[in-house]
């Protein structure tokens, strides 16, 4: 993936077990084109690996599963390199926020009024199981102004994944009418905790 050096706590592991759904990938080319233009999209395509390029040059099959590292993590690192001054966290947060906007438009076609942040987080978090495998999560708390989302199984957690989920939560709760939103990750598999936990607080 060009000259970008990607580092996190899981780099040494074999990430072949982790897969990502086309549902999570389809927004990546849309994001690059909308935020940076078609020419920048072509530059990004030229930067990513041939394996990833083969996926993103064509219509992505949302029902298909792809290797997480080579098809999502590394191409996101290239987005960070080209458009975010090498800041992987910022790139993944932005992708997560855009993913929430994309999903929100779909939800508004179903609901007459804007769902509550609790409904959004309770239902939306379930989509993670459709985006990554193997992946298990639980929501031990979902009360007024506070939700806890806990990922209990994700064999090779990546900074890209955690930050993208955080960006998705932040923007999604905002779109659902909340203010003063805060998303903390007090426990993280990247820090060798047994779970990755997102604690979301807000005011309405």
Buried (B, 14 or more C-beta within 10 A) or exposed (E): BEEBEBEBBBEEEEBEEBBBBBBBBBBBBBBBBBBBEEEBBEBBBEBBBEEBBEBBEEEBBEEEBBBBBBBBBBBBBBBBBBBBEEEBBBBBBBBBBBBBBBBBEEBEEEEEEBBBBBBBBBEBBEBBBEBBBEBBBEBEEBEEEBBBBBBEBBBBBBBBBBBBBBBBBBBBBBBBBBEEBEBEBEBBBBEEEEBBBBBBBBEE
